[in-house]
Amino acid sequence: MKKFLMLAAALILLVSCQQKAANNKSYVAKVNGTLITEETMEEELSSLPEQARVLFLSQSENKELLNMIINQEILYQEAKKKRLDKDKRLKEAVEKFKKISMVKLLLAEEIEGKAQVSDEELKKYYEENKEEFRLNAPGRKEHGQLMSFDVVKELVRQRLMAEKQQKVFASYMEGLKKKHKVEINEEALKEFGQQEAAPAEEGAEMPEEKAPETKAPKSETK
């Protein structure tokens, strides 16, 4: 029995050590106990604009990226110490972000998903509008040359997708407005416009008045 207990204790200790070693490898840095992992860095990197992402990827050790994440975590912890997570402004910002995000999801589902363009439509548009796809390069021998369908295919797709999305959106909004009661207070709208226009008028620069020209008296010659 004692041997069994000793063996079990040894196994538990071994597993614990292995988990600790794995945990040490699983994080890149710690800020007051909060782990910054490789996954954290990957998520942060993917959220950056393309130019910034390329800049960070060009650094072999990515220390600048890590330093940026550490700074963010330190600032976040400081903000929590000041109880800014309870601030009314934060709640308003979160609610606004939530509203925008929900609208984006709705549009992706109702508009983008229903405004697809087939290859046949792309080809038809290209054939009917070939003159739009001639090179404009005055002074060069390529000037006026017709670009092939394969070259402009994605450009045509973007153009047709935008046109279709506008039509689908207009139709979708027209249907929604029939289901929702919308009231516009014309007086309040007019008052708002006047209030917004007033500061602009006050801030308009007045033309500078030119001082009357004074001619220097002619010196008398004896």
ABEGO torsion letter per residue (X at the ends): XAAAAAAAAAAAAAAAAAAAAAAAAABABBBGGBBBBAAAAAAAAAABBAAAAAAAAABAAGAAAAAAAAAAAAAAAAAAAAGAAABAAAAAAAAAAAAAAAAAAAAAAAAAAABBBBAAAAAAAAAAAAAAABBBBBGBAABGBBBBAAAAAAAAAAAAAAAAAAAAAAAAAAAAAAABBBBBBAAAAAAAAAAAAAAAAAABBBBBBBBBBBBBBBBBBX
